[in-house]
Amino acid sequence: MTNDNIDQHINNLYKIVDKRTIFENLNSPRSVAEYYHKSAFLYKKFHSPAGAMHLPIEFEKDSHANKLKYQAETVRLEIEKHGYSKVLELGCGMGFNTTHLAQSLPDVHFSGIDLTPQSIKFAKKSSKDLSNVNFRCADFDQLEVDSEKYDLIFAVETLCHSLDLTAVLEKASRMLNSNGRIVIFDGYIADDADLTNKRFLEAYKINTWGFALYEYQSLVEARNIVHSTSLKLESEVDLTPNILPNVKTFDRGSKSALKYPLLLKTLIKLRIIPLVYIKQFASGMTGTYLLYNNVMKYYKFVFVKP
Ligand SMILES: C[S@@+](CC[C@H](N)C(=O)[O-])C[C@H]1O[C@@H](n2cnc3c(N)ncnc32)[C@H](O)[C@@H]1O
């Protein structure tokens, strides 16, 4: 499967947004927060009213809402297995994972940080009846290593936004108790990705622009973290096959929307819809294309601090 008809949809995209703007991809922490603030409406309306902003994972036919709990449930199993009591989520978004965990495990204390103030506001509101959770606005690229220690730190589809993954994880490892773990779910550039291929590179550039990120890390970079930190790689799981059924749905939706480029351009000009919606469509279709062509992979990594 190569998702061959992507050219036509990319051409439609260029009728809405100038190609140079996409390739320049000017991001900053401020534009990332603005992206997530403005796209929250789409996430809540079409993806998860409870505020999940990550991909559903499918092992068998199940409801969309249940598939969105996979990442948090995996973290719950780690917490229970090791008897952990203090957990931090980096890039918690609207708090879906941490709120779910705090409800399931009332004796464990949870904290969540995120760059986007409006998401933190939503997270606080959704968890207002829970006494074992707190959310605050913070940038994980500027983590302050204070005296506070955690048993487990996790991150779902957020460290791809990091300016320096090794630096974030080096600090995170110093915030872990010994025998603590870091669990990460994210998209990565595949080991044998051919980014010299012009079509793949173009899809990749559109995808990073669409998701408001600078560059994805490669799987190799993620594994190499063990050389610059005290962490050991405990396990890695390729979950790409388990996200494909659902990214196909995003792909279809994005391509249908992009069939009307002139209408979309007018709606943006009149400020009826934000440009962020186009970014979502662009990243939806290119993400699927890159996953199907083995340029991108979706992995779970577990690192342990001995
Ligand atoms: C795809 S969403 C995932 C949110 C959440 N982890 C979930 O599973 O629903 C990515 C999140 O990363 C956050 N983010 C991006 N860069 C960040 C940074 N430097 N520090 C903290 N959060 C960041 C964004 O604000 C956004 O909420």
Ligand as a Chemical Component Dictionary entry (heavy atoms), coordinates in Angstrom:
data_LIG
# 
_chem_comp.id                   LIG 
_chem_comp.type                 NON-POLYMER 
_chem_comp.pdbx_formal_charge   0 
_chem_comp.three_letter_code    LIG 
# 
loop_
_chem_comp_atom.comp_id 
_chem_comp_atom.atom_id 
_chem_comp_atom.alt_atom_id 
_chem_comp_atom.type_symbol 
_chem_comp_atom.charge 
_chem_comp_atom.model_Cartn_x 
_chem_comp_atom.model_Cartn_y 
_chem_comp_atom.model_Cartn_z 
_chem_comp_atom.pdbx_ordinal 
LIG C1  C1  C 0  -0.799 15.574 20.571 1  
LIG S1  S1  S 1  -1.009 16.464 22.066 2  
LIG C2  C2  C 0  -1.028 15.123 23.250 3  
LIG C3  C3  C 0  -1.638 15.535 24.552 4  
LIG C4  C4  C 0  -1.763 14.417 25.595 5  
LIG N1  N1  N 0  -0.495 13.808 25.868 6  
LIG C5  C5  C 0  -2.764 13.366 25.168 7  
LIG O1  O1  O 0  -2.354 12.190 25.063 8  
LIG O2  O2  O -1 -3.942 13.681 24.993 9  
LIG C6  C6  C 0  0.611  17.181 22.333 10 
LIG C7  C7  C 0  0.671  18.088 23.556 11 
LIG O3  O3  O 0  2.042  18.447 23.765 12 
LIG C8  C8  C 0  2.051  19.755 24.327 13 
LIG N2  N2  N 0  3.402  20.315 24.180 14 
LIG C9  C9  C 0  4.081  20.562 23.037 15 
LIG N3  N3  N 0  5.295  21.063 23.308 16 
LIG C10 C10 C 0  5.396  21.130 24.665 17 
LIG C11 C11 C 0  6.409  21.572 25.564 18 
LIG N4  N4  N 0  7.564  22.062 25.109 19 
LIG N5  N5  N 0  6.184  21.500 26.889 20 
LIG C12 C12 C 0  4.997  21.011 27.365 21 
LIG N6  N6  N 0  3.993  20.585 26.562 22 
LIG C13 C13 C 0  4.189  20.644 25.230 23 
LIG C14 C14 C 0  0.983  20.489 23.543 24 
LIG O4  O4  O 0  0.539  21.658 24.195 25 
LIG C15 C15 C 0  -0.095 19.404 23.440 26 
LIG O5  O5  O 0  -0.991 19.493 24.505 27 
# 
loop_
_chem_comp_bond.comp_id 
_chem_comp_bond.atom_id_1 
_chem_comp_bond.atom_id_2 
_chem_comp_bond.value_order 
_chem_comp_bond.pdbx_ordinal 
LIG C1  S1  SING 1  
LIG S1  C2  SING 2  
LIG S1  C6  SING 3  
LIG C2  C3  SING 4  
LIG C3  C4  SING 5  
LIG C4  N1  SING 6  
LIG C4  C5  SING 7  
LIG C5  O1  DOUB 8  
LIG C5  O2  SING 9  
LIG C6  C7  SING 10 
LIG C7  O3  SING 11 
LIG C7  C15 SING 12 
LIG O3  C8  SING 13 
LIG C8  N2  SING 14 
LIG C8  C14 SING 15 
LIG N2  C9  SING 16 
LIG N2  C13 SING 17 
LIG C9  N3  DOUB 18 
LIG N3  C10 SING 19 
LIG C10 C11 SING 20 
LIG C10 C13 DOUB 21 
LIG C11 N4  SING 22 
LIG C11 N5  DOUB 23 
LIG N5  C12 SING 24 
LIG C12 N6  DOUB 25 
LIG N6  C13 SING 26 
LIG C14 O4  SING 27 
LIG C14 C15 SING 28 
LIG C15 O5  SING 29 
# 
